[in-house]
Amino acid sequence: MTQQAQDALLKWYEKHGRHELPWRNTDDVYHIYLSEIMLQQTQVKRVMEEYYPQFLQKFPTLKSLADAKEEEVLAAWSGLGYYSRARNLHATAKLCPDTLPQTQKELVRLPGIGRYTASAIQSFAYYQKVGVVDTNIARVIKRFFAHYKQSDDTIWKSAEEFVNPVHPTLHNQALMDLGSLICLPMNPKCEKCPFTLTCKGKGEPEFYTQKQKKVYEELELYYGIKMKNEKIALILSHGPMYKGMLELPSAEPIDEDFIAEFKHSYTKYRLTVKLYKISEVSDKAVWMDIEALANGHISSLTRKALNYVSSPLGIKGFSR
């Protein structure tokens, strides 16, 4: 049954797989590693069309990334969110400016590289026979083997045993695409699945992938807008959300100084952000030219906030 399923999977992948993805058409370990880090919290289409090519244009090699300043790396990462990913990427480049190690033991010692990323590098860059388990593959494995509330170790073990010994890299890429395109969290397209004859959980696919509803923390944040001489005041963040990024200074919520309000999501937080005019800022404020904002290492929340201030970053009745 295993070989039958492996063969059916590769046949499906040859016809329906996402072969156009640029990180699947290279054996450059850095490019593959970068794609894996970017894809952790960002949709494939956005990574492929926006962030991946732009980042590689600026930092084409591990060495160029290692030699860059942190603020340059954060600026190139701006909009992707989860900025610890960029800092870990930068730190790893400094430790391995030429190439990345090939063993999981060595890889997981590097900043921001866990079991999944290490396995992905081993499989996709070094063509090793290892199991790879991301969210999509885990869902396929759980349904295929009818694993109900099994431990992560069990899922990984099943994935390892299921790897095609002849084409391990294609096998893992195919599983990833199958989970993304066919074996969906809700309403999976079982009639189009290559595992129709071999999947143990096809009768009740959602039974094997039940999840607890994610609970979000609601927060209300107050930020201030202060500008002078075509510059805007920003503060270097030391908080948990945008550490190392430039953001707007905090503000007192005074009704007569109110500018705008908007919603923003960040990891486990659902934020209500309110903007106010402010007259004073800390001595530690960084005054950034309005024209430099597009390339500045500012947070996505700050970018969204600035959209609420009319061009060129002023509003009616607000003195710049």
C-alpha positions in Angstrom: 0.0 0.0 0.0 2.8 2.4 0.8 4.6 2.1 -2.5 1.2 2.4 -4.3 0.5 5.6 -2.5 4.0 7.0 -3.1 3.7 6.3 -6.8 0.3 7.9 -7.0 1.5 10.9 -5.1 4.4 11.5 -7.5 2.2 11.1 -10.5 -0.2 13.6 -9.1 2.6 16.0 -8.3 4.1 15.8 -11.8 0.8 17.0 -13.2 -0.5 19.4 -10.5 2.4 20.4 -8.4 3.6 24.1 -7.9 6.7 23.7 -10.0 6.8 27.4 -10.7 7.9 28.3 -7.2 11.4 29.8 -7.6 12.8 28.1 -4.5 11.9 24.8 -6.1 14.1 25.7 -9.1 17.4 26.2 -7.3 19.7 24.2 -5.2 21.1 27.3 -3.4 20.7 26.4 0.2 20.5 30.0 1.3 17.7 30.7 -1.2 15.8 27.7 0.0 16.4 28.6 3.7 15.2 32.1 3.1 12.0 30.9 1.5 11.3 28.6 4.4 11.7 31.4 6.9 9.5 33.7 4.9 6.8 31.1 4.3 6.4 30.4 8.0 3.8 33.2 8.5 3.2 34.5 5.0 1.1 33.4 2.0 3.0 31.7 -0.8 1.8 34.3 -3.4 3.0 37.3 -1.4 6.4 35.7 -0.7 6.9 34.7 -4.3 5.8 38.0 -5.9 6.8 40.6 -3.4 9.3 39.7 -0.6 11.5 36.8 -1.8 12.8 38.4 -5.1 13.3 41.8 -3.4 15.1 40.4 -0.5 17.4 38.4 -2.7 18.1 41.4 -4.9 19.4 43.3 -1.8 21.0 40.3 -0.1 21.8 37.7 -2.8 24.1 35.6 -0.6 24.6 34.6 3.0 27.8 36.7 3.0 26.0 39.8 1.8 23.3 39.3 4.5 26.0 38.7 7.2 27.7 41.9 6.2 24.5 44.0 6.4 23.4 46.2 9.3 20.4 44.9 11.3 18.4 48.0 10.4 18.9 47.3 6.7 17.7 43.7 7.1 14.6 44.8 9.1 13.8 47.5 6.5 14.0 44.8 3.7 11.7 42.6 5.9 9.2 45.4 6.6 5.7 44.2 5.9 6.3 40.6 6.5 5.8 40.8 10.3 7.2 38.5 13.0 10.5 40.4 12.9 12.3 37.9 15.1 12.5 35.8 11.9 14.6 38.5 10.2 16.8 38.9 13.2 17.4 35.2 13.5 18.1 35.0 9.7 20.7 37.7 10.1 22.2 36.1 13.1 22.5 32.7 11.3 24.1 34.4 8.3 26.7 35.8 10.6 27.5 32.4 12.0 27.4 30.7 8.6 28.4 33.3 6.0 29.4 30.7 3.4 26.9 27.9 3.6 24.6 26.1 6.1 25.5 22.7 7.7 23.9 19.5 6.4 22.9 17.7 9.6 19.8 18.3 11.7 22.0 18.3 14.9 24.0 21.3 13.6 21.1 23.1 11.9 18.9 23.2 15.0 21.7 24.9 16.9 21.3 28.0 14.7 19.1 30.9 15.6 15.5 30.4 14.6 15.9 27.0 13.0 13.8 24.3 14.5 13.0 20.7 13.6 10.8 21.6 10.6 13.2 24.2 9.0 16.2 21.9 9.6 14.4 19.0 7.9 13.2 21.2 5.0 16.8 22.4 4.4 18.0 18.8 4.5 15.3 17.6 2.1 14.9 20.5 -0.4 18.5 21.8 -0.5 20.6 18.7 0.3 18.2 16.0 -1.1 18.4 13.9 2.0 15.9 11.1 2.8 14.2 12.7 5.8 10.6 13.4 6.8 9.3 17.0 6.6 6.3 18.0 8.6 4.7 21.4 8.3 1.1 22.2 9.0 -0.1 21.0 5.5 1.9 17.8 5.6 0.8 17.1 9.2 -2.8 17.3 8.1 -2.2 14.8 5.2 -0.3 12.4 7.5 -3.0 12.5 10.2 -5.7 11.7 7.7 -3.8 9.2 5.6 -2.8 7.1 8.6 -6.0 7.9 10.6 -4.0 9.4 13.5 -6.5 10.8 16.0 -4.9 13.0 18.7 -1.6 11.5 18.2 1.6 13.2 19.5 3.8 15.2 17.2 6.5 12.5 17.5 4.1 10.0 16.1 3.2 12.3 13.2 6.9 12.8 12.5 7.6 9.1 12.7 4.9 8.3 10.3 6.2 10.9 7.9 9.7 9.5 8.1 8.5 6.0 7.4 6.4 7.2 4.5 9.2 9.0 2.6 9.8 7.7 -0.9 13.4 6.2 -0.7 14.1 6.9 -4.4 12.6 10.5 -4.7 12.5 11.9 -1.1 12.6 15.5 -2.1 9.9 15.3 -4.7 7.8 13.2 -2.2 8.0 16.0 0.5 7.2 18.7 -2.0 4.3 16.7 -3.3 2.9 16.2 0.2 3.2 19.9 0.9 1.3 20.8 -2.2 -1.3 18.1 -1.6 -2.1 19.6 1.8 -2.2 23.1 0.3 -4.3 22.4 -2.7 -6.4 19.2 -2.0 -6.3 18.0 1.6 -7.7 21.3 2.9 -8.5 21.9 6.6 -12.2 22.2 5.7 -14.0 20.6 2.8 -11.0 18.6 1.5 -11.3 17.6 -2.2 -11.0 13.9 -1.5 -12.4 13.0 -5.0 -9.2 14.7 -6.5 -6.8 13.1 -4.1 -4.2 10.6 -5.3 -4.7 8.8 -2.0 -8.4 8.0 -2.7 -7.7 4.2 -2.5 -5.2 4.2 0.3 -6.3 7.0 2.8 -7.5 5.5 6.1 -9.3 8.7 7.2 -11.0 9.6 3.9 -14.5 8.8 5.3 -14.2 11.4 8.1 -11.3 13.7 7.1 -12.2 16.5 9.5 -12.4 14.1 12.5 -8.6 13.6 12.3 -7.7 17.3 12.2 -9.9 18.8 14.9 -8.5 22.0 16.3 -9.2 24.1 19.3 -10.4 27.5 18.4 -7.6 30.1 18.7 -8.1 32.7 21.4 -6.9 36.2 20.7 -6.0 38.9 23.1 -7.7 42.2 22.6 -5.5 45.4 23.1 -6.0 49.1 22.6 -3.0 51.1 21.7 -2.5 54.9 21.5 0.1 56.4 19.2 1.1 60.0 18.5 1.9 61.9 15.3 4.5 64.7 15.5 6.1 66.3 12.4 8.4 69.2 11.7 10.4 70.3 8.7 9.2 67.4 6.6 10.3 64.9 9.2 8.2 62.6 11.5 9.1 61.5 15.0 9.6 57.8 15.5 10.8 55.7 18.5 12.9 52.6 18.5 10.7 49.8 19.9 11.9 47.6 22.8 8.5 45.9 23.2 7.7 42.3 22.3 5.8 43.0 19.1 8.2 45.1 17.0 11.5 45.0 18.9 14.2 46.8 17.0 11.8 48.5 14.6 10.9 52.2 14.4 7.4 53.0 15.5 5.3 56.0 16.4 5.7 57.4 19.9 3.0 56.6 22.5 0.3 59.2 23.2 -2.2 60.3 25.8 -5.8 59.6 24.5 -7.0 63.2 24.5 -10.3 63.6 22.6 -9.5 67.0 21.0 -6.2 65.6 19.6 -7.8 62.5 18.0 -6.9 61.8 14.4 -8.0 58.3 13.4 -8.7 54.7 14.6 -8.1 51.4 12.9 -7.8 47.7 13.5 -4.6 45.6 13.3 -3.7 42.0 13.9 -0.3 40.7 15.1 0.3 37.1 16.1 -2.1 36.4 19.1 -3.2 40.1 19.4 -6.2 41.9 17.9 -5.4 45.5 18.2 -7.5 48.7 18.2 -5.0 51.5 17.3 -5.9 55.1 17.9 -3.8 58.0 16.6 -3.5 61.5 18.2 -1.7 64.7 17.6 1.1 65.3 20.1 3.2 68.4 20.8 6.2 66.9 22.5 8.4 63.7 22.0 11.2 62.1 23.9 14.8 63.2 23.3 15.4 59.7 22.1 13.1 60.2 19.1 14.4 59.6 15.6 13.3 62.2 13.1 12.9 60.5 9.7 12.5 62.3 6.4 9.1 61.7 5.0 10.7 60.6 1.7 12.8 57.9 3.5 9.8 56.2 5.1 9.3 53.8 2.2 12.7 52.2 2.8 12.8 52.7 6.6 12.8 49.8 9.1 9.3 50.7 10.4 6.7 48.2 11.5 3.7 47.2 9.4 1.5 48.7 12.2 3.3 52.1 11.7 3.0 51.9 8.0 -0.8 51.3 8.3 -1.0 54.2 10.8 0.7 56.6 8.4 -1.9 55.7 5.7 -4.4 57.5 7.9 -2.5 60.7 7.6 -3.1 62.4 4.2 -0.2 63.1 1.8 2.4 64.3 2.4 1.8 63.0 5.9 -0.4 65.9 7.1 -4.1 66.3 7.8 -6.4 69.2 7.7 -5.8 71.5 10.6 -2.6 69.6 11.6 0.6 71.7 11.5 3.7 70.0 10.2 
